[in-house]
Amino acid sequence: MISINPSKFALACVQSSSDQLSVRDKLDLYKRAYIVADQLSKQQTKQQTQEVKEIAGKKTKEVKDFAGENLQKAHHAVKNLLNRSEK
């Protein structure tokens, strides 16, 4: 995803606009461009946050599964050692 700075984007839109535009029109263009870029930026941030949460959830599950499996193996190993020592 491309990171957009709303104020820089809006300024670039005004700077690249026609010299025929009045100051009022340029200010209106700046405001509209800023709003569009800001909404896009917020949407991207929200999407990226969701993706990070999903990845973190998957990794947490993987770690828990790994830990659980190894804990079970360790438990069985200890039980086997105890059984051998009792014989």
C-alpha positions as CSV (number, residue, x, y, z in Angstrom):
1,M,0.0,0.0,0.0
2,I,1.1,3.5,-0.7
3,S,1.3,5.9,2.3
4,I,-0.4,9.2,1.6
5,N,0.1,12.3,3.6
6,P,-3.2,14.2,3.1
7,S,-1.8,17.7,3.5
8,K,1.1,17.1,1.0
9,F,-1.3,15.4,-1.4
10,A,-3.7,18.3,-1.3
11,L,-0.9,20.8,-1.8
12,A,0.3,18.9,-4.8
13,C,-3.2,18.9,-6.3
14,V,-3.4,22.7,-5.9
15,Q,0.1,23.2,-7.2
16,S,-0.6,21.1,-10.3
17,S,-4.0,22.7,-10.9
18,S,-4.7,25.3,-13.6
19,D,-3.4,28.9,-13.1
20,Q,-6.9,29.9,-14.2
21,L,-8.4,28.8,-10.8
22,S,-9.3,31.5,-8.3
23,V,-7.9,31.5,-4.8
24,R,-11.3,30.3,-3.6
25,D,-11.4,27.5,-6.1
26,K,-7.9,26.5,-5.1
27,L,-8.8,26.4,-1.5
28,D,-11.9,24.3,-2.3
29,L,-9.7,22.0,-4.3
30,Y,-7.3,21.7,-1.4
31,K,-10.1,20.9,1.0
32,R,-11.6,18.2,-1.2
33,A,-8.3,16.6,-2.0
34,Y,-7.3,16.6,1.7
35,I,-10.6,14.9,2.7
36,V,-10.3,12.2,0.0
37,A,-6.6,11.5,0.9
38,D,-7.4,11.6,4.6
39,Q,-10.3,9.1,4.2
40,L,-8.0,6.8,2.1
41,S,-5.3,7.0,4.7
42,K,-7.6,6.1,7.5
43,Q,-9.1,3.2,5.5
44,Q,-5.6,1.9,4.8
45,T,-4.6,2.2,8.5
46,K,-7.7,0.4,9.5
47,Q,-7.1,-2.4,7.0
48,Q,-3.4,-2.7,8.0
49,T,-4.4,-2.9,11.7
50,Q,-6.9,-5.7,10.9
51,E,-4.2,-7.6,8.9
52,V,-1.8,-7.3,11.8
53,K,-4.4,-8.5,14.3
54,E,-5.1,-11.5,12.0
55,I,-1.4,-12.4,11.7
56,A,-0.9,-11.9,15.5
57,G,-3.8,-14.2,16.2
58,K,-2.5,-16.9,13.9
59,K,1.0,-16.7,15.4
60,T,-0.4,-16.8,18.9
61,K,-2.3,-20.0,18.0
62,E,0.8,-21.5,16.5
63,V,2.9,-20.7,19.6
64,K,0.2,-22.1,21.9
65,D,-0.1,-25.2,19.8
66,F,3.7,-25.7,19.7
67,A,4.0,-25.1,23.5
68,G,1.1,-27.5,24.1
69,E,2.6,-30.2,22.0
70,N,6.0,-29.9,23.6
71,L,4.4,-29.8,27.1
72,Q,2.6,-33.0,26.3
73,K,5.9,-34.6,25.1
74,A,7.7,-33.5,28.2
75,H,4.9,-34.8,30.4
76,H,5.1,-38.2,28.7
77,A,8.9,-38.3,29.0
78,V,8.7,-37.5,32.7
79,K,6.0,-40.2,33.2
80,N,8.2,-42.7,31.3
81,L,11.2,-41.9,33.4
82,L,9.2,-42.2,36.6
83,N,7.8,-45.5,35.5
84,R,11.3,-46.8,34.7
85,S,12.7,-45.7,38.1
86,E,9.9,-47.4,39.9
87,K,10.7,-50.8,38.3
